Amino acid sequence: MASYIVDASVVIQRLILQPFTPNVQVLFNSLKSTDRLIVPEFCLIECTNVVWKQVRFFGMPQSQAEQLVKDLRSLPLKRAPVKKLLDDAFRIGVKHQLAVYDSIYVMLAKQLGFALITVDQPQERAALAESVSLKAITDFRPDL
């Protein structure tokens, strides 16, 4: 069984074509029934906001965006509550000059003892400084 904390910077690439989309597709497509991808409960809001920005600023048709939001809801993500993580995430954010919502991912990985998958470099640096293990999205290689 593999369990990972997955940042919104990774999840959104399952929906919107970005540089690591092929790797993200491999990650999601290789999941077994015992594997878990865990996100903080607000991750779906973060990703939905990215989709909204695609409509608002980049001309994505609303109907396409609405389908992406439906697709987002169907992803096999286990949502974790964050209330008990807020104090420590705040301290991590202040210590590493990292937004609290990004610090929540670091704290969730630290609390559960799972590797964090992210493509957010400031978040990676904070995770390493907090002794959180990382799993590179590039480890999930598409077939050539």
KAWO-V756333 format. One line per field, one symbol per residue. ss: DSSP state (H for helix, E for strand, C for the rest). Layout:
ss->???
//
This chain:
ss->CCEEEECHHHHHHHCCCCCCHHHHHHHHHCCCCCCEEEEECCHHHHHHHHHHHHHHHHCCCHHHHHHHHHHHHHCCEEEECCHHHHHHHHHHHHHHCCCHHHHHHHHHHHHHCCEEECCCHHHHHHHHHCCCCECCHHHCCCCC
//
